[in-house]
Amino acid sequence: MDKEKRNKIIAIIILVIAIIVVIVLNIIYGNKSKEEVIDTKTISIVKDNDDFFTVSSCVSKYLNYLSINDTESLLTLLSKNYKEENNITSNNIYSYIKDVYSNPNFSPNKMYVQRLGKTIYKYYVYGTIEQEVINEISEGIDYYIIVILDESNTTFAIEPYNGEIFMRR
């Protein structure tokens, strides 16, 4: 009987240790499944007025630099990825970006957003650019651009864009 009790006690101890190991592993690896899963494939229309205004301001800043040919500022605003893919330098930058009116006035019409990371968003922007002329109204031209906004450090980058997403939708 002593052997039977001893075997039962050993079996209970092994069972308790196994349960503790399972609980510890679940705590360690189970937390990873509770982390936020970021959906980078979904692209949705921007409805928030604050986001709309913020992105529009980014585009306006870029267009103002473009209208005065501020090459260094433009190089700073273009996304690193876009510059690397196209080997953009200060010598060839204007071959890769579309010229605009002097004194451009940008009016956003529609935006889509795609989440790229925890605090990084990619905005596909469609709007019109008009030239500010005294006592005259210039005809607006359609303009498409991408703004990549990093909310963690409040920075943005620009990528010229052909407007493909707006043609499909």
MARSEPA-592805 format. One record per residue (C-alpha): residue number from 1; x, y, z; residue in one letter; chain. Coordinates in Angstrom, 1 decimal. Example, Ala and Ser with C-alpha at 12.3 -4.5 7.8 and 13.67 -1.06 7.14 Angstrom:
% residues 2
node k->1 | X->12.3 | Y->-4.5 | Z->7.8 | r->A | c->A
node k->2 | X->13.7 | Y->-1.1 | Z->7.1 | r->S | c->A
This chain:
% residues 169
node k->1 | X->0.0 | Y->0.0 | Z->0.0 | r->M | c->A
node k->2 | X->2.8 | Y->2.3 | Z->0.7 | r->D | c->A
node k->3 | X->4.1 | Y->1.9 | Z->-2.9 | r->K | c->A
node k->4 | X->0.6 | Y->2.6 | Z->-4.3 | r->E | c->A
node k->5 | X->0.3 | Y->5.8 | Z->-2.2 | r->K | c->A
node k->6 | X->3.8 | Y->6.9 | Z->-3.2 | r->R | c->A
node k->7 | X->3.0 | Y->6.2 | Z->-6.9 | r->N | c->A
node k->8 | X->-0.3 | Y->8.2 | Z->-6.6 | r->K | c->A
node k->9 | X->1.5 | Y->11.1 | Z->-5.0 | r->I | c->A
node k->10 | X->4.2 | Y->11.1 | Z->-7.7 | r->I | c->A
node k->11 | X->1.4 | Y->11.0 | Z->-10.4 | r->A | c->A
node k->12 | X->-0.4 | Y->13.9 | Z->-8.8 | r->I | c->A
node k->13 | X->2.9 | Y->15.9 | Z->-8.5 | r->I | c->A
node k->14 | X->3.7 | Y->15.2 | Z->-12.2 | r->I | c->A
node k->15 | X->0.1 | Y->16.2 | Z->-13.2 | r->L | c->A
node k->16 | X->0.3 | Y->19.5 | Z->-11.2 | r->V | c->A
node k->17 | X->3.7 | Y->20.3 | Z->-12.7 | r->I | c->A
node k->18 | X->2.3 | Y->19.6 | Z->-16.2 | r->A | c->A
node k->19 | X->-0.6 | Y->21.9 | Z->-15.6 | r->I | c->A
node k->20 | X->1.7 | Y->24.6 | Z->-14.3 | r->I | c->A
node k->21 | X->3.9 | Y->24.3 | Z->-17.4 | r->V | c->A
node k->22 | X->0.9 | Y->24.6 | Z->-19.6 | r->V | c->A
node k->23 | X->-0.4 | Y->27.7 | Z->-17.8 | r->I | c->A
node k->24 | X->3.1 | Y->29.3 | Z->-17.9 | r->V | c->A
node k->25 | X->3.4 | Y->28.6 | Z->-21.6 | r->L | c->A
node k->26 | X->-0.1 | Y->30.0 | Z->-22.3 | r->N | c->A
node k->27 | X->0.8 | Y->33.2 | Z->-20.4 | r->I | c->A
node k->28 | X->4.0 | Y->33.6 | Z->-22.3 | r->I | c->A
node k->29 | X->2.8 | Y->32.7 | Z->-25.8 | r->Y | c->A
node k->30 | X->-0.9 | Y->33.6 | Z->-25.3 | r->G | c->A
node k->31 | X->-0.1 | Y->37.3 | Z->-24.9 | r->N | c->A
node k->32 | X->1.3 | Y->37.5 | Z->-28.5 | r->K | c->A
node k->33 | X->-2.1 | Y->36.6 | Z->-29.9 | r->S | c->A
node k->34 | X->-3.7 | Y->39.4 | Z->-27.9 | r->K | c->A
node k->35 | X->-1.4 | Y->42.0 | Z->-29.5 | r->E | c->A
node k->36 | X->-3.1 | Y->44.3 | Z->-31.9 | r->E | c->A
node k->37 | X->-3.3 | Y->42.8 | Z->-35.4 | r->V | c->A
node k->38 | X->-2.8 | Y->45.5 | Z->-38.0 | r->I | c->A
node k->39 | X->-4.7 | Y->45.0 | Z->-41.2 | r->D | c->A
node k->40 | X->-2.5 | Y->46.5 | Z->-43.9 | r->T | c->A
node k->41 | X->-4.7 | Y->45.4 | Z->-46.8 | r->K | c->A
node k->42 | X->-7.9 | Y->47.3 | Z->-46.0 | r->T | c->A
node k->43 | X->-8.2 | Y->50.7 | Z->-47.7 | r->I | c->A
node k->44 | X->-11.1 | Y->52.8 | Z->-46.5 | r->S | c->A
node k->45 | X->-12.5 | Y->56.3 | Z->-47.3 | r->I | c->A
node k->46 | X->-11.4 | Y->59.1 | Z->-44.9 | r->V | c->A
node k->47 | X->-14.4 | Y->60.5 | Z->-43.0 | r->K | c->A
node k->48 | X->-12.7 | Y->62.2 | Z->-40.1 | r->D | c->A
node k->49 | X->-12.4 | Y->65.9 | Z->-40.7 | r->N | c->A
node k->50 | X->-9.2 | Y->66.2 | Z->-38.6 | r->D | c->A
node k->51 | X->-7.5 | Y->63.6 | Z->-40.7 | r->D | c->A
node k->52 | X->-8.8 | Y->65.2 | Z->-43.9 | r->F | c->A
node k->53 | X->-7.5 | Y->68.7 | Z->-42.8 | r->F | c->A
node k->54 | X->-4.1 | Y->67.3 | Z->-41.6 | r->T | c->A
node k->55 | X->-3.4 | Y->65.4 | Z->-44.8 | r->V | c->A
node k->56 | X->-4.6 | Y->68.4 | Z->-46.9 | r->S | c->A
node k->57 | X->-2.2 | Y->70.7 | Z->-45.1 | r->S | c->A
node k->58 | X->0.7 | Y->68.2 | Z->-45.9 | r->C | c->A
node k->59 | X->-0.2 | Y->68.3 | Z->-49.6 | r->V | c->A
node k->60 | X->-0.4 | Y->72.1 | Z->-49.6 | r->S | c->A
node k->61 | X->3.0 | Y->72.4 | Z->-47.9 | r->K | c->A
node k->62 | X->4.5 | Y->70.1 | Z->-50.6 | r->Y | c->A
node k->63 | X->2.9 | Y->72.0 | Z->-53.4 | r->L | c->A
node k->64 | X->4.2 | Y->75.3 | Z->-52.1 | r->N | c->A
node k->65 | X->7.7 | Y->74.0 | Z->-52.0 | r->Y | c->A
node k->66 | X->7.2 | Y->72.6 | Z->-55.5 | r->L | c->A
node k->67 | X->5.9 | Y->76.0 | Z->-56.8 | r->S | c->A
node k->68 | X->9.0 | Y->77.8 | Z->-55.7 | r->I | c->A
node k->69 | X->11.4 | Y->75.0 | Z->-56.7 | r->N | c->A
node k->70 | X->12.7 | Y->74.4 | Z->-53.2 | r->D | c->A
node k->71 | X->14.7 | Y->71.3 | Z->-54.1 | r->T | c->A
node k->72 | X->16.1 | Y->70.6 | Z->-50.7 | r->E | c->A
node k->73 | X->12.7 | Y->70.8 | Z->-49.0 | r->S | c->A
node k->74 | X->11.2 | Y->68.6 | Z->-51.7 | r->L | c->A
node k->75 | X->13.9 | Y->66.0 | Z->-51.2 | r->L | c->A
node k->76 | X->13.2 | Y->66.0 | Z->-47.5 | r->T | c->A
node k->77 | X->9.4 | Y->65.5 | Z->-48.1 | r->L | c->A
node k->78 | X->9.6 | Y->62.7 | Z->-50.7 | r->L | c->A
node k->79 | X->9.5 | Y->59.3 | Z->-49.0 | r->S | c->A
node k->80 | X->12.7 | Y->57.4 | Z->-48.6 | r->K | c->A
node k->81 | X->11.3 | Y->54.5 | Z->-50.5 | r->N | c->A
node k->82 | X->10.2 | Y->56.6 | Z->-53.5 | r->Y | c->A
node k->83 | X->13.6 | Y->58.3 | Z->-53.7 | r->K | c->A
node k->84 | X->15.4 | Y->55.0 | Z->-53.5 | r->E | c->A
node k->85 | X->13.2 | Y->53.2 | Z->-56.1 | r->E | c->A
node k->86 | X->13.7 | Y->56.1 | Z->-58.6 | r->N | c->A
node k->87 | X->17.3 | Y->57.0 | Z->-57.6 | r->N | c->A
node k->88 | X->16.2 | Y->60.6 | Z->-57.0 | r->I | c->A
node k->89 | X->18.8 | Y->63.2 | Z->-56.4 | r->T | c->A
node k->90 | X->18.8 | Y->67.0 | Z->-56.4 | r->S | c->A
node k->91 | X->19.9 | Y->66.9 | Z->-60.0 | r->N | c->A
node k->92 | X->17.0 | Y->64.8 | Z->-61.4 | r->N | c->A
node k->93 | X->14.2 | Y->65.4 | Z->-58.9 | r->I | c->A
node k->94 | X->12.0 | Y->67.5 | Z->-61.3 | r->Y | c->A
node k->95 | X->12.0 | Y->64.6 | Z->-63.8 | r->S | c->A
node k->96 | X->10.0 | Y->62.6 | Z->-61.2 | r->Y | c->A
node k->97 | X->7.5 | Y->65.1 | Z->-59.9 | r->I | c->A
node k->98 | X->4.8 | Y->67.0 | Z->-61.8 | r->K | c->A
node k->99 | X->5.1 | Y->70.8 | Z->-62.0 | r->D | c->A
node k->100 | X->2.3 | Y->72.9 | Z->-60.7 | r->V | c->A
node k->101 | X->1.1 | Y->76.5 | Z->-60.9 | r->Y | c->A
node k->102 | X->2.8 | Y->79.2 | Z->-59.0 | r->S | c->A
node k->103 | X->0.8 | Y->80.1 | Z->-55.9 | r->N | c->A
node k->104 | X->-1.2 | Y->76.8 | Z->-56.0 | r->P | c->A
node k->105 | X->-4.4 | Y->76.4 | Z->-54.0 | r->N | c->A
node k->106 | X->-5.1 | Y->72.8 | Z->-53.2 | r->F | c->A
node k->107 | X->-8.7 | Y->71.6 | Z->-52.5 | r->S | c->A
node k->108 | X->-9.0 | Y->68.0 | Z->-51.5 | r->P | c->A
node k->109 | X->-12.0 | Y->66.1 | Z->-52.9 | r->N | c->A
node k->110 | X->-11.6 | Y->62.5 | Z->-51.7 | r->K | c->A
node k->111 | X->-9.1 | Y->60.5 | Z->-49.6 | r->M | c->A
node k->112 | X->-8.6 | Y->56.9 | Z->-48.8 | r->Y | c->A
node k->113 | X->-6.5 | Y->55.6 | Z->-45.9 | r->V | c->A
node k->114 | X->-4.5 | Y->52.4 | Z->-45.5 | r->Q | c->A
node k->115 | X->-2.9 | Y->51.5 | Z->-42.2 | r->R | c->A
node k->116 | X->0.8 | Y->50.4 | Z->-42.7 | r->L | c->A
node k->117 | X->1.8 | Y->50.1 | Z->-39.0 | r->G | c->A
node k->118 | X->0.8 | Y->50.9 | Z->-35.5 | r->K | c->A
node k->119 | X->1.1 | Y->54.6 | Z->-36.1 | r->T | c->A
node k->120 | X->1.8 | Y->54.9 | Z->-39.8 | r->I | c->A
node k->121 | X->-0.9 | Y->55.6 | Z->-42.3 | r->Y | c->A
node k->122 | X->-0.9 | Y->55.9 | Z->-46.1 | r->K | c->A
node k->123 | X->-3.4 | Y->58.4 | Z->-47.5 | r->Y | c->A
node k->124 | X->-4.3 | Y->58.3 | Z->-51.2 | r->Y | c->A
node k->125 | X->-5.4 | Y->61.8 | Z->-52.0 | r->V | c->A
node k->126 | X->-7.5 | Y->63.3 | Z->-54.9 | r->Y | c->A
node k->127 | X->-8.1 | Y->67.0 | Z->-55.2 | r->G | c->A
node k->128 | X->-7.9 | Y->69.9 | Z->-57.5 | r->T | c->A
node k->129 | X->-5.2 | Y->72.6 | Z->-57.8 | r->I | c->A
node k->130 | X->-6.2 | Y->76.2 | Z->-58.8 | r->E | c->A
node k->131 | X->-3.8 | Y->79.1 | Z->-59.4 | r->Q | c->A
node k->132 | X->-4.4 | Y->82.1 | Z->-57.1 | r->E | c->A
node k->133 | X->-4.6 | Y->85.0 | Z->-59.5 | r->V | c->A
node k->134 | X->-6.0 | Y->88.5 | Z->-58.5 | r->I | c->A
node k->135 | X->-9.5 | Y->89.0 | Z->-60.0 | r->N | c->A
node k->136 | X->-9.3 | Y->85.8 | Z->-61.9 | r->E | c->A
node k->137 | X->-10.5 | Y->82.2 | Z->-61.4 | r->I | c->A
node k->138 | X->-8.2 | Y->79.6 | Z->-62.9 | r->S | c->A
node k->139 | X->-9.5 | Y->76.3 | Z->-64.0 | r->E | c->A
node k->140 | X->-8.7 | Y->73.6 | Z->-61.5 | r->G | c->A
node k->141 | X->-6.6 | Y->70.6 | Z->-62.5 | r->I | c->A
node k->142 | X->-7.0 | Y->67.2 | Z->-61.0 | r->D | c->A
node k->143 | X->-4.2 | Y->66.2 | Z->-58.7 | r->Y | c->A
node k->144 | X->-3.4 | Y->62.8 | Z->-57.1 | r->Y | c->A
node k->145 | X->-0.8 | Y->62.2 | Z->-54.4 | r->I | c->A
node k->146 | X->0.1 | Y->59.9 | Z->-51.6 | r->I | c->A
node k->147 | X->0.8 | Y->61.2 | Z->-48.1 | r->V | c->A
node k->148 | X->2.4 | Y->58.8 | Z->-45.6 | r->I | c->A
node k->149 | X->1.7 | Y->60.0 | Z->-42.1 | r->L | c->A
node k->150 | X->3.6 | Y->58.8 | Z->-39.0 | r->D | c->A
node k->151 | X->1.6 | Y->59.8 | Z->-36.0 | r->E | c->A
node k->152 | X->4.2 | Y->58.7 | Z->-33.4 | r->S | c->A
node k->153 | X->6.7 | Y->61.4 | Z->-34.4 | r->N | c->A
node k->154 | X->4.3 | Y->63.7 | Z->-36.3 | r->T | c->A
node k->155 | X->6.1 | Y->63.5 | Z->-39.6 | r->T | c->A
node k->156 | X->4.9 | Y->62.9 | Z->-43.1 | r->F | c->A
node k->157 | X->6.3 | Y->61.9 | Z->-46.5 | r->A | c->A
node k->158 | X->5.0 | Y->62.4 | Z->-50.0 | r->I | c->A
node k->159 | X->4.9 | Y->60.1 | Z->-53.0 | r->E | c->A
node k->160 | X->3.7 | Y->61.3 | Z->-56.5 | r->P | c->A
node k->161 | X->0.8 | Y->59.1 | Z->-57.6 | r->Y | c->A
node k->162 | X->-1.2 | Y->58.4 | Z->-60.8 | r->N | c->A
node k->163 | X->-4.6 | Y->58.2 | Z->-59.1 | r->G | c->A
node k->164 | X->-5.2 | Y->54.5 | Z->-59.9 | r->E | c->A
node k->165 | X->-7.2 | Y->53.8 | Z->-56.8 | r->I | c->A
node k->166 | X->-9.7 | Y->56.6 | Z->-57.7 | r->F | c->A
node k->167 | X->-10.1 | Y->55.3 | Z->-61.2 | r->M | c->A
node k->168 | X->-11.1 | Y->51.8 | Z->-59.9 | r->R | c->A
node k->169 | X->-13.6 | Y->52.9 | Z->-57.3 | r->R | c->A
